[in-house]
Amino acid sequence: PRRASPLALPVAVLGAAALLRLAAGPAFSSSGMAARREMLGAVAAGVAALNAPRPALADWQGEPQRQLKKFGSQILSLESAVSKGDLAAIKPKLQKFELFSGAYRNDKQKRAAVEDIKDKIIEAVEDGKADTLKTEYAKLLQLTGLKERLKRVPVPKGARVVDLGSSGSGTAKF
């Protein structure tokens, strides 16, 4: 849901005051001309304030894609350990599963499904259930389509190549 402009309430109050003064008639103002000018000024200020651009929603600046690439590729690298049932190799990497769900922060339904699978994966590793781990890992890969989505991402090559993963500890080459 979008929030209203912080100027909307003061402009509305100012407009209401101007209308109230206009409705009160000439008894409370020196002339009818001044009341009309005030009202037109209030209407113009209200129109300007309500048509001003809204503040930007800063949730879509590449963070979801960055998390998908960074943590998704790390989760894919655990595939051989999962298929072998090597819980000892996966246990120190459980934080990657926790952080991966942030890639779906703007899709609440998909994030809920990813978090549900992630919780089952963590429980399976902590309880030592390799079969459950394999099943839930396969569900995670199928739901997110990680293999298909990340195989299309080329590794940057050449000088001064900047991609989505270049910021911070990214993959840019200079």
PyRosetta script that sets phi, psi and omega in degrees:
from pyrosetta import init, pose_from_sequence

init()
pose = pose_from_sequence("PRRASPLALPVAVLGAAALLRLAAGPAFSSSGMAARREMLGAVAAGVAALNAPRPALADWQGEPQRQLKKFGSQILSLESAVSKGDLAAIKPKLQKFELFSGAYRNDKQKRAAVEDIKDKIIEAVEDGKADTLKTEYAKLLQLTGLKERLKRVPVPKGARVVDLGSSGSGTAKF")
pose.set_psi(1, 137.5)
pose.set_omega(1, 179.3)
pose.set_phi(2, -83.3)
pose.set_psi(2, 144.9)
pose.set_omega(2, 177.4)
pose.set_phi(3, -92.9)
pose.set_psi(3, 151.1)
pose.set_omega(3, 178.0)
pose.set_phi(4, -74.3)
pose.set_psi(4, 157.2)
pose.set_omega(4, 177.8)
pose.set_phi(5, -63.1)
pose.set_psi(5, 144.1)
pose.set_omega(5, 178.3)
pose.set_phi(6, -65.6)
pose.set_psi(6, -17.2)
pose.set_omega(6, 178.5)
pose.set_phi(7, -86.2)
pose.set_psi(7, -9.6)
pose.set_omega(7, -175.0)
pose.set_phi(8, -62.9)
pose.set_psi(8, -43.3)
pose.set_omega(8, -178.4)
pose.set_phi(9, -66.9)
pose.set_psi(9, -49.2)
pose.set_omega(9, 178.4)
pose.set_phi(10, -61.2)
pose.set_psi(10, -37.1)
pose.set_omega(10, 179.2)
pose.set_phi(11, -67.6)
pose.set_psi(11, -39.7)
pose.set_omega(11, 178.3)
pose.set_phi(12, -64.5)
pose.set_psi(12, -41.3)
pose.set_omega(12, 178.4)
pose.set_phi(13, -64.5)
pose.set_psi(13, -43.0)
pose.set_omega(13, 178.6)
pose.set_phi(14, -62.8)
pose.set_psi(14, -43.0)
pose.set_omega(14, 178.1)
pose.set_phi(15, -64.0)
pose.set_psi(15, -40.5)
pose.set_omega(15, 179.0)
pose.set_phi(16, -65.2)
pose.set_psi(16, -39.8)
pose.set_omega(16, 178.2)
pose.set_phi(17, -63.8)
pose.set_psi(17, -40.7)
pose.set_omega(17, 179.3)
pose.set_phi(18, -65.4)
pose.set_psi(18, -41.4)
pose.set_omega(18, 178.3)
pose.set_phi(19, -65.8)
pose.set_psi(19, -39.2)
pose.set_omega(19, 179.0)
pose.set_phi(20, -64.0)
pose.set_psi(20, -40.9)
pose.set_omega(20, 179.1)
pose.set_phi(21, -67.4)
pose.set_psi(21, -38.6)
pose.set_omega(21, 178.2)
pose.set_phi(22, -66.1)
pose.set_psi(22, -40.5)
pose.set_omega(22, -179.5)
pose.set_phi(23, -68.6)
pose.set_psi(23, -27.8)
pose.set_omega(23, -178.8)
pose.set_phi(24, -68.5)
pose.set_psi(24, -20.0)
pose.set_omega(24, 176.7)
pose.set_phi(25, 86.5)
pose.set_psi(25, -173.0)
pose.set_omega(25, -174.8)
pose.set_phi(26, -73.3)
pose.set_psi(26, -8.2)
pose.set_omega(26, -178.6)
pose.set_phi(27, -63.3)
pose.set_psi(27, -31.3)
pose.set_omega(27, -176.9)
pose.set_phi(28, -107.8)
pose.set_psi(28, 4.6)
pose.set_omega(28, 177.2)
pose.set_phi(29, -131.4)
pose.set_psi(29, 156.8)
pose.set_omega(29, -176.6)
pose.set_phi(30, -71.7)
pose.set_psi(30, -35.5)
pose.set_omega(30, 177.4)
pose.set_phi(31, -152.2)
pose.set_psi(31, 157.8)
pose.set_omega(31, 177.8)
pose.set_phi(32, -67.5)
pose.set_psi(32, -28.2)
pose.set_omega(32, -179.0)
pose.set_phi(33, -64.9)
pose.set_psi(33, -41.8)
pose.set_omega(33, -178.9)
pose.set_phi(34, -65.8)
pose.set_psi(34, -39.1)
pose.set_omega(34, -179.5)
pose.set_phi(35, -64.6)
pose.set_psi(35, -40.1)
pose.set_omega(35, 178.6)
pose.set_phi(36, -65.9)
pose.set_psi(36, -40.9)
pose.set_omega(36, 178.1)
pose.set_phi(37, -61.8)
pose.set_psi(37, -43.8)
pose.set_omega(37, 179.0)
pose.set_phi(38, -62.5)
pose.set_psi(38, -43.0)
pose.set_omega(38, -179.3)
pose.set_phi(39, -64.9)
pose.set_psi(39, -44.6)
pose.set_omega(39, 178.5)
pose.set_phi(40, -62.9)
pose.set_psi(40, -37.2)
pose.set_omega(40, 176.8)
pose.set_phi(41, -64.3)
pose.set_psi(41, -42.0)
pose.set_omega(41, 179.4)
pose.set_phi(42, -66.7)
pose.set_psi(42, -41.4)
pose.set_omega(42, 178.2)
pose.set_phi(43, -63.9)
pose.set_psi(43, -42.9)
pose.set_omega(43, 178.9)
pose.set_phi(44, -63.9)
pose.set_psi(44, -41.1)
pose.set_omega(44, 178.2)
pose.set_phi(45, -65.2)
pose.set_psi(45, -39.7)
pose.set_omega(45, 178.7)
pose.set_phi(46, -65.0)
pose.set_psi(46, -43.8)
pose.set_omega(46, 178.5)
pose.set_phi(47, -62.4)
pose.set_psi(47, -42.8)
pose.set_omega(47, 179.9)
pose.set_phi(48, -64.6)
pose.set_psi(48, -41.7)
pose.set_omega(48, -178.0)
pose.set_phi(49, -70.2)
pose.set_psi(49, -39.7)
pose.set_omega(49, -177.0)
pose.set_phi(50, -77.9)
pose.set_psi(50, -21.3)
pose.set_omega(50, 177.7)
pose.set_phi(51, -94.3)
pose.set_psi(51, 1.4)
pose.set_omega(51, 178.4)
pose.set_phi(52, -67.1)
pose.set_psi(52, 150.1)
pose.set_omega(52, 179.4)
pose.set_phi(53, -64.1)
pose.set_psi(53, 143.9)
pose.set_omega(53, -179.7)
pose.set_phi(54, -78.4)
pose.set_psi(54, 154.8)
pose.set_omega(54, 178.1)
pose.set_phi(55, -62.2)
pose.set_psi(55, 146.3)
pose.set_omega(55, -178.1)
pose.set_phi(56, -71.1)
pose.set_psi(56, 142.0)
pose.set_omega(56, 173.5)
pose.set_phi(57, -87.3)
pose.set_psi(57, 110.6)
pose.set_omega(57, -171.2)
pose.set_phi(58, -89.3)
pose.set_psi(58, 39.5)
pose.set_omega(58, 179.5)
pose.set_phi(59, -104.5)
pose.set_psi(59, 4.8)
pose.set_omega(59, -175.1)
pose.set_phi(60, -134.5)
pose.set_psi(60, 61.1)
pose.set_omega(60, -179.4)
pose.set_phi(61, -117.7)
pose.set_psi(61, 29.5)
pose.set_omega(61, 175.3)
pose.set_phi(62, 99.6)
pose.set_psi(62, -7.1)
pose.set_omega(62, -178.2)
pose.set_phi(63, -62.2)
pose.set_psi(63, -44.0)
pose.set_omega(63, 178.8)
pose.set_phi(64, -60.4)
pose.set_psi(64, -41.7)
pose.set_omega(64, 179.1)
pose.set_phi(65, -66.4)
pose.set_psi(65, -38.0)
pose.set_omega(65, 178.9)
pose.set_phi(66, -63.1)
pose.set_psi(66, -44.7)
pose.set_omega(66, 178.9)
pose.set_phi(67, -66.0)
pose.set_psi(67, -39.2)
pose.set_omega(67, 178.4)
pose.set_phi(68, -60.7)
pose.set_psi(68, -46.0)
pose.set_omega(68, -178.3)
pose.set_phi(69, -69.2)
pose.set_psi(69, -48.3)
pose.set_omega(69, -174.7)
pose.set_phi(70, -67.2)
pose.set_psi(70, -56.4)
pose.set_omega(70, -174.8)
pose.set_phi(71, -82.1)
pose.set_psi(71, -29.3)
pose.set_omega(71, 176.8)
pose.set_phi(72, -64.7)
pose.set_psi(72, -41.9)
pose.set_omega(72, 178.9)
pose.set_phi(73, -68.0)
pose.set_psi(73, -33.8)
pose.set_omega(73, 177.4)
pose.set_phi(74, -69.9)
pose.set_psi(74, -35.2)
pose.set_omega(74, 176.3)
pose.set_phi(75, -68.6)
pose.set_psi(75, -40.2)
pose.set_omega(75, 177.2)
pose.set_phi(76, -63.3)
pose.set_psi(76, -32.7)
pose.set_omega(76, 179.7)
pose.set_phi(77, -68.5)
pose.set_psi(77, -14.6)
pose.set_omega(77, 178.5)
pose.set_phi(78, -88.1)
pose.set_psi(78, 1.7)
pose.set_omega(78, -174.6)
pose.set_phi(79, -59.0)
pose.set_psi(79, -41.6)
pose.set_omega(79, -179.2)
pose.set_phi(80, -67.5)
pose.set_psi(80, -38.1)
pose.set_omega(80, 177.8)
pose.set_phi(81, -66.3)
pose.set_psi(81, -36.4)
pose.set_omega(81, 178.1)
pose.set_phi(82, -67.4)
pose.set_psi(82, -44.5)
pose.set_omega(82, -178.2)
pose.set_phi(83, -65.8)
pose.set_psi(83, -29.7)
pose.set_omega(83, 176.5)
pose.set_phi(84, -81.6)
pose.set_psi(84, -15.6)
pose.set_omega(84, -177.0)
pose.set_phi(85, 77.4)
pose.set_psi(85, 26.9)
pose.set_omega(85, -177.6)
pose.set_phi(86, -82.3)
pose.set_psi(86, 83.7)
pose.set_omega(86, -176.6)
pose.set_phi(87, -67.3)
pose.set_psi(87, -30.3)
pose.set_omega(87, -179.8)
pose.set_phi(88, -65.0)
pose.set_psi(88, -32.8)
pose.set_omega(88, 179.0)
pose.set_phi(89, -77.4)
pose.set_psi(89, -26.8)
pose.set_omega(89, -176.6)
pose.set_phi(90, -87.6)
pose.set_psi(90, -31.3)
pose.set_omega(90, -175.1)
pose.set_phi(91, -55.1)
pose.set_psi(91, -44.5)
pose.set_omega(91, 178.6)
pose.set_phi(92, -69.9)
pose.set_psi(92, -11.6)
pose.set_omega(92, -177.6)
pose.set_phi(93, -101.5)
pose.set_psi(93, 9.4)
pose.set_omega(93, -177.3)
pose.set_phi(94, -62.4)
pose.set_psi(94, -28.1)
pose.set_omega(94, 179.3)
pose.set_phi(95, -61.8)
pose.set_psi(95, -29.1)
pose.set_omega(95, 178.9)
pose.set_phi(96, -63.9)
pose.set_psi(96, -37.7)
pose.set_omega(96, 177.5)
pose.set_phi(97, -67.2)
pose.set_psi(97, -39.4)
pose.set_omega(97, 178.5)
pose.set_phi(98, -60.9)
pose.set_psi(98, -45.8)
pose.set_omega(98, -175.5)
pose.set_phi(99, -76.7)
pose.set_psi(99, -24.0)
pose.set_omega(99, -177.4)
pose.set_phi(100, -62.6)
pose.set_psi(100, -34.7)
pose.set_omega(100, -176.1)
pose.set_phi(101, -63.2)
pose.set_psi(101, -20.0)
pose.set_omega(101, 177.0)
pose.set_phi(102, -65.2)
pose.set_psi(102, -16.4)
pose.set_omega(102, 177.3)
pose.set_phi(103, -66.0)
pose.set_psi(103, -17.8)
pose.set_omega(103, -178.4)
pose.set_phi(104, -112.0)
pose.set_psi(104, 28.5)
pose.set_omega(104, -176.2)
pose.set_phi(105, -62.6)
pose.set_psi(105, -24.7)
pose.set_omega(105, -178.0)
pose.set_phi(106, -96.4)
pose.set_psi(106, 1.9)
pose.set_omega(106, 176.9)
pose.set_phi(107, -126.0)
pose.set_psi(107, 90.5)
pose.set_omega(107, -170.7)
pose.set_phi(108, -60.1)
pose.set_psi(108, -39.4)
pose.set_omega(108, -178.7)
pose.set_phi(109, -67.8)
pose.set_psi(109, -44.8)
pose.set_omega(109, -179.6)
pose.set_phi(110, -68.4)
pose.set_psi(110, -37.8)
pose.set_omega(110, 178.0)
pose.set_phi(111, -62.7)
pose.set_psi(111, -40.9)
pose.set_omega(111, 178.8)
pose.set_phi(112, -62.0)
pose.set_psi(112, -41.6)
pose.set_omega(112, 179.2)
pose.set_phi(113, -66.3)
pose.set_psi(113, -42.0)
pose.set_omega(113, 178.8)
pose.set_phi(114, -64.6)
pose.set_psi(114, -41.8)
pose.set_omega(114, -179.9)
pose.set_phi(115, -66.6)
pose.set_psi(115, -35.1)
pose.set_omega(115, 177.3)
pose.set_phi(116, -63.2)
pose.set_psi(116, -46.7)
pose.set_omega(116, 178.6)
pose.set_phi(117, -65.4)
pose.set_psi(117, -41.7)
pose.set_omega(117, 179.1)
pose.set_phi(118, -58.9)
pose.set_psi(118, -43.1)
pose.set_omega(118, 178.5)
pose.set_phi(119, -62.6)
pose.set_psi(119, -39.7)
pose.set_omega(119, 178.9)
pose.set_phi(120, -67.3)
pose.set_psi(120, -36.1)
pose.set_omega(120, 177.8)
pose.set_phi(121, -64.8)
pose.set_psi(121, -45.4)
pose.set_omega(121, -179.1)
pose.set_phi(122, -63.9)
pose.set_psi(122, -43.4)
pose.set_omega(122, 177.5)
pose.set_phi(123, -62.1)
pose.set_psi(123, -41.5)
pose.set_omega(123, -179.7)
pose.set_phi(124, -62.9)
pose.set_psi(124, -41.8)
pose.set_omega(124, 179.4)
pose.set_phi(125, -67.2)
pose.set_psi(125, -44.2)
pose.set_omega(125, -178.9)
pose.set_phi(126, -68.1)
pose.set_psi(126, -30.8)
pose.set_omega(126, 179.1)
pose.set_phi(127, -89.7)
pose.set_psi(127, -5.8)
pose.set_omega(127, 178.9)
pose.set_phi(128, 75.6)
pose.set_psi(128, 31.7)
pose.set_omega(128, -178.7)
pose.set_phi(129, -102.7)
pose.set_psi(129, 91.6)
pose.set_omega(129, -176.4)
pose.set_phi(130, -67.4)
pose.set_psi(130, -35.9)
pose.set_omega(130, -179.4)
pose.set_phi(131, -65.4)
pose.set_psi(131, -42.9)
pose.set_omega(131, 177.9)
pose.set_phi(132, -64.0)
pose.set_psi(132, -39.7)
pose.set_omega(132, 178.1)
pose.set_phi(133, -59.0)
pose.set_psi(133, -47.1)
pose.set_omega(133, -178.7)
pose.set_phi(134, -61.6)
pose.set_psi(134, -44.1)
pose.set_omega(134, -179.1)
pose.set_phi(135, -63.0)
pose.set_psi(135, -48.0)
pose.set_omega(135, -177.1)
pose.set_phi(136, -70.9)
pose.set_psi(136, -34.6)
pose.set_omega(136, 176.9)
pose.set_phi(137, -63.6)
pose.set_psi(137, -42.6)
pose.set_omega(137, 177.6)
pose.set_phi(138, -63.2)
pose.set_psi(138, -39.1)
pose.set_omega(138, 177.6)
pose.set_phi(139, -64.0)
pose.set_psi(139, -40.4)
pose.set_omega(139, 179.3)
pose.set_phi(140, -63.0)
pose.set_psi(140, -45.7)
pose.set_omega(140, 179.3)
pose.set_phi(141, -64.0)
pose.set_psi(141, -38.3)
pose.set_omega(141, -179.1)
pose.set_phi(142, -70.7)
pose.set_psi(142, -41.7)
pose.set_omega(142, -179.1)
pose.set_phi(143, -66.5)
pose.set_psi(143, -43.5)
pose.set_omega(143, -175.1)
pose.set_phi(144, -89.0)
pose.set_psi(144, -19.9)
pose.set_omega(144, -177.6)
pose.set_phi(145, 63.6)
pose.set_psi(145, 36.2)
pose.set_omega(145, -174.7)
pose.set_phi(146, -57.9)
pose.set_psi(146, -44.1)
pose.set_omega(146, -177.6)
pose.set_phi(147, -60.4)
pose.set_psi(147, -44.4)
pose.set_omega(147, -178.9)
pose.set_phi(148, -70.6)
pose.set_psi(148, -41.4)
pose.set_omega(148, -176.1)
pose.set_phi(149, -70.9)
pose.set_psi(149, -36.6)
pose.set_omega(149, -175.4)
pose.set_phi(150, -90.4)
pose.set_psi(150, -17.0)
pose.set_omega(150, 177.5)
pose.set_phi(151, -75.0)
pose.set_psi(151, -20.0)
pose.set_omega(151, 178.3)
pose.set_phi(152, -81.8)
pose.set_psi(152, -9.7)
pose.set_omega(152, -178.4)
pose.set_phi(153, -86.1)
pose.set_psi(153, 110.0)
pose.set_omega(153, -178.8)
pose.set_phi(154, -74.0)
pose.set_psi(154, 148.9)
pose.set_omega(154, 175.4)
pose.set_phi(155, -78.2)
pose.set_psi(155, 129.4)
pose.set_omega(155, -178.4)
pose.set_phi(156, -61.9)
pose.set_psi(156, 135.3)
pose.set_omega(156, 178.4)
pose.set_phi(157, -132.1)
pose.set_psi(157, 147.4)
pose.set_omega(157, 178.0)
pose.set_phi(158, 102.2)
pose.set_psi(158, -177.4)
pose.set_omega(158, -177.3)
pose.set_phi(159, -88.4)
pose.set_psi(159, 143.3)
pose.set_omega(159, 175.8)
pose.set_phi(160, 53.6)
pose.set_psi(160, 40.6)
pose.set_omega(160, 178.0)
pose.set_phi(161, -92.3)
pose.set_psi(161, 125.5)
pose.set_omega(161, -179.7)
pose.set_phi(162, -121.6)
pose.set_psi(162, 128.8)
pose.set_omega(162, 177.5)
pose.set_phi(163, -127.9)
pose.set_psi(163, -170.4)
pose.set_omega(163, -176.2)
pose.set_phi(164, -62.1)
pose.set_psi(164, -30.6)
pose.set_omega(164, -178.5)
pose.set_phi(165, -93.4)
pose.set_psi(165, 13.5)
pose.set_omega(165, -173.2)
pose.set_phi(166, -78.1)
pose.set_psi(166, -27.6)
pose.set_omega(166, -176.6)
pose.set_phi(167, -72.1)
pose.set_psi(167, 152.3)
pose.set_omega(167, 179.7)
pose.set_phi(168, 66.1)
pose.set_psi(168, -123.0)
pose.set_omega(168, -178.7)
pose.set_phi(169, -95.1)
pose.set_psi(169, 48.6)
pose.set_omega(169, -173.6)
pose.set_phi(170, -81.8)
pose.set_psi(170, -156.6)
pose.set_omega(170, -171.1)
pose.set_phi(171, -116.9)
pose.set_psi(171, 13.1)
pose.set_omega(171, -177.5)
pose.set_phi(172, -66.8)
pose.set_psi(172, 148.6)
pose.set_omega(172, 176.9)
pose.set_phi(173, -120.8)
pose.set_psi(173, 132.5)
pose.set_omega(173, -179.9)
pose.set_phi(174, -120.7)
pose.dump_pdb("model.pdb")
